[in-house]
Each structure stands twice: as structure tokens, then as C-alpha cells.
Amino acid sequence: MLSICTIVLIAIPCFLIYSNISSLFKNITAAKRSGLPYVVSPVNLYNPLWMLTHKLWLPILAQLPKSWTRSWIDYLTPDWVWEKLHTPWETNGETFLTVSPGLINVWVTNAEAIHQITSRREAFPKPLAAYKILEIFGRNIISTEGAEWKQHRKITSPSFNEKNNALVFAEACGQAQGMLRKWTANNLKEHKTNHGVAEDTMRLTLHIISRIGFGIRLLWPGEVPKENSGSRNTYSSDDAPQGHSLSFVNALSTLLEQLLWVLLTPKPLLRRLPFKSAHRAYEAWDNWSRYMNELFSRKIDEARNGEYAEGMDIMGSLVKNAYGQSTGRDASSEKGSIDKPVLSDADVLGNAFVMIIAGHETTANAIHFCLMELAINPKSQLQVQKDIQTIFGNSTPHTWDYDSSINKLLGGIVGAVLNEQLRLMPPIIAIPKTVPKNNDQEIMIDGKKITLPAGAHINLVTIGLHRNPRYWPSGRPTHSNRPDDLDEFKPERWLVETHASNKQPNNSSGESEEDDDFGGFTGKASHKKLFHPARGSYLPFSEGPRSCLGRRLAQVKIMAVLAVIFQQYSIELAVDEWASDDEVAAMPASEKRNIYKVAQDKARATLRTATSLITLKLHSGSIPIRLVKKGEERFLDIID
């Protein structure tokens, strides 16, 4: 006779098999009702167990007969939308479903559908459960919805204004000069190859975000703090102050490097895990938590005394709102005593933290990828240098005027370079939305009513959307077998006068140029110089009410950095792997072109190895480059 344990052991897998099959058939029925094409998959892509173990199972599944797996196996890796680019939507249509036990995924690259989804915030909310991990210091503008989100947005948004953007422009110019001093310390004379551009752009944006987030100026090697910086010198030093085992910059940089450990692991467990990276993550989190609380207490005192730091200071602004002299709020209270909305202490810390996350890695990656693409594409780099020379001449960056220059940068080839880089490699490869579990939702696509099933997970797929030929000017490809060049970096497609002869997209949204400030600049003169994508077709900063609050801020930082670098310097791919400096010097132009093409091909292949953990970036591997004075290039002027 079977024991109870045996019965239970048999019953549990039987129940799991039954429930999964039942759920799958239920989801197939809902998919048929939607009016969209769908693919049936045996695995829920977002099942945590699958995400942890998929690398073990995929080689096994690949051994099965292709007739069994052909329709669904491509959609089982977390980064499949980056790996496959636009190809799946050429086969399945601009919007299709994958149906699996426990979940229906909607994969959208149709701009009309995306605009409806991003505009109807209550009908298609963010999947808040996935954002709870960002509340390690407190609730914030990213992890909230509804009335609570509106309160966070109302209080945090005043810091993002043109006056502060001008301060950020100046700070970014200064920090970019610091990075150049690091790069040029003996490098130009020694022709030293730089393998650490990604790390340096991370440090660059860390310096900028520390300044604008907390009013703390961090220093590059060889720089000294200002004498009147007072106690802020404590945070500028590379030495850990009393009560800390890590300096301010080391705590923050390590925390951001090990962020997944910190976000996903309970702190008591993180402290005890037998992994070096876990120990580093816990130490960084512990130190950074104390730094946050020290800064918070200091800014409360400043706010209550009517003292405010010079320049942009997001945390200081939030504290001022909560504890400024006009609030009547006591430092020991958790809520304000007046009618205007006031964030709790935890909310202030939570918002300060997520703004660092949102503004650090995304901007660093964009700068890094812009530099790499310009090294790969010398023709575009020469155009950038010409534009920067026209705007600034030989004037030094500390004299540059934000108001007279920013629109010229964003409205010309420099802005086009950023737009094109973000088109090809947006920070988030698929922006998540959901359909509420209690009701289906309807949208219109090309005049047809579509039903999105209740509980479905929606993915606004930036990678496929940004390569949809329906929305983008395109020409003949130069290094791919595709029918168009939408997989290629061609910032010239954004310049209206240069793509007049190319295939033009049909902007059927009816949107006027004044309806959206996607380019981050104001003024009709510069605006009309750039191609204006159809509404819903360009999402590097998302779209709608929940679009990125710091969009303009990020664009200003990147424009400043690119302008500082390319005013006096060029960036070329290093060819050390194939030839020595002496061998290159002896080469005729034809051989130089050949060897640079090898470097270009390898660099493009390296960019394709980027992966998406939090954002899309090169998590391993690098593209070596050389910084050279303008006029001393080895390759730039001979490469097409």
C-alpha cells in the first residue's frame, strides 16, 4: 500500500503538470480572442527559475527536432529582442503574442499601439511588483503609480529646469576636461592605447551625478579640492573618513557595480554569503547608507537655517521642500504639518537614490557608445568636429554659453549622433507595461480593433521599433545583408537635408513638430533641421506621462562631453592587435584602410555582445581606442 509521502510526491508533480497545461490552454483561448498573431511556447520567459537556469536548458532543447522547436525556441533567452533585432516582427507582424503557461507576453513595435499604451496610464500601468526592489531606501517616482506617483512627480520635477540644465552643462564640460587630462597624461607622446573608456565614462557620469544629486564635487587624479569647500572635502577625498571603510566615491561606484546583489538579496543574507562580490556589495551598501543619512541630516540643517548649496542639488531640493523654513515641519516628524505635499524622509532618500541609478549608467553607456561609433565611423566624426568648430571655435569650454549653444548642438550632427546611438542601442530594450488582471483592454492598430488579454505583460520593444522601416529614413546597407541600413550607425539619417533622396517613412500619426520635444531642444529653427519620428516610434526615454524626467538633463550632459572631446581631439580605433606603430607608419593608405576595416568589423561585433541586466551595456570585453590631437590622425582622414 502506498504511503502518504509517496502519494504526496506523486500528486505534487501531477498537479503542477495539470495546472500548467490548464493555464496554457486558457491563455491560448485568450490569444485567439485578441486578433493578434501568436506563438505558443512551453516556457514562461519571466519565470524566475527559468531566468536563472535557461543557459543550462537551452543547449538541451536545441538538440530536439527543429520541427518541434522552430516556432518558439528563439523567444526563450532574456535578451532575445536584442539578439534578433527586427527579424521576428518581419515574420510575425508589428505586434504579436507569445503564449506560455502562466503568462501572455505582448511584443509591440507598432508606433500607433505604443502611443495608445503610453498615453493610457491607468489602463496600462507599470508592473510595480518588478520595481519594488528599487525601494531599498524608500518609495520613489519609479516604484509608484496613481496619486502617489503624481505626488512624487510634482515634488521632484521642479529641479529639472533650464536654469539647472545650464549648471549641468558647465559641470559636464569641467568633468569632461578632467577625463581628458587623465587620458592625455603622457598618452599622446607615448601613443598609449586606451582599453578603459567604459570605466572612465562611468566615472565621468558618477562625478556629474554626485554634483547635481548631492552638491558634492568629486575629483579626477591630480585635482585638488577648493579651499573653501569646507566639510565637502571629506566626500571628495579618495580616503575613507572616520566611521567608513570606503570613500564616498568608492562606496557609490562599488554600489552601482554590484547593484544586482544589493537589489535582489536581503541584507542579512548578503552580509553572510561566501562570495567576494557579495561582501563588496554589502560593504558598499552599508557605507553608502551611512553617507546618505549623513548628507540627509546636513541638508535638513541647511534647509531649516535657510542655507542652500550653490548649483544643482537634487537631494537638497527635496529636503528643502520637506524641511524648508516655509514648511513648518519639525526634523523629527515624518510628515509635514501643512497642506502642500511633502515626502517622508524615506521617500526623499528613495528618490535621491533612484535618480542616481537612472542618471548614471544610462548616460555613461550613451557617451561610451557614441565615442565607439564615431571611432568606427570616421566620416561622421569629421562632421561632428566641423559642427563643434563652427559653434565654439577655439574658445575654452569654461567660456561656453549654454543658452546660445545647446540648441545648435542638439539640432545638428552632434544631436543626430546621440539620437542615432539611442536608436540602435537604447538603454532599455523592452519597456514593460501590464494589462490589469480584471479586464481586457482594447486598442486600435491600422483601423482594426485589438484586444489585449487581462493580465498580459506588455513589452514595448525599442530594439525592433527603432528598426521598423515603416518609421525611419533608410538607404542601402554598407556592411550587412539586410534590405535597408537600419541596423547601421548613420546619424546623417536624422538630418533632413541629407536624407531627402532616401526611402522616407510614412509618419501617419498626424503629429506636428511642436507636439513633442523628443530632441530635447526648443526653438523652431534648430528643430526643423532634424528628422522628427512618428509619435510612438522613438522611445529611448519612454513616452507619455511616465517618460524620463531627466531626458533633457541627460542630453545636455552628453552634448557637453562630446563637444569638449571633439573640439581638440579625434578618437581612432586601436590596431595594436594587427600591427605595431612602426608598421602602421610604413603602410600606404590602401593597407591602412584594410587594417582599419578589420578593426571596424571587430568593434561592430564587440558592440553586438552587449547584454541587458539593468541597461544595455558591454558587461565584458572592450573596444580599444586612441585619443589623438586633431591633425595627427593615422586613419581618420583616409577612411570612407
Buried (B, 14 or more C-beta within 10 A) or exposed (E): EEEEEEEEEEEEEEEEEEEBEEBBEBBBEBBEEBBBEBBBBBBBBBBEEBEEEBEEEEEEBEEEEEEEBEBBBBBBBBBBBBBBBBEBBBEBBBBBBBBBBBBBBBBBBBBBBBBBBBBBBEBBBBEBEEBEBBBBBBBBBBBBBEEBBBBBBEBBEEBBEEEBBBBBBBBBBBBBBBBBEBBBEEBBEEBBBBEBBBBBBBBBBBBBBBBBBBBBBBBBEEEEBEEEEEEBBBBBBEEBBEEBEBBBBBBBBBBBBBBEBBBEBEBEEBBEBEEEEBBBBBBBBBBBBBBBEBBBEBBBEBBBEEEBBEBBBBBBBBBBBBBBEEBEBEEEBEEBEEEEBBBBBBBBBBBBBBBBBBBBBBBBBBBBBBBBBBBBBBEBBBBBBEBBBEBBEEEEBEEBEBEEBBBBBBBBBBBBBBBBBBBBBBBBBBBBBBBBEEEBBEBEBEEEEBBBBBBBBBBBBBBBBBBBBBBBBBBEBEEEEBEBBBBBBBBBBBBEEBBEEBBEBEBEBEBEEEEBEBBBBBEEEBBEBBBBBBBBBBBBBBBBEBBBBBBBBBBBBBBBBBBBBBBBBBBBBBBBEBBEEEEBEEBEEEEBBEBBEBBBEBBBEBBEEBBBEBBBBBEEEBBBBBBBEBEEBBBBEBBE
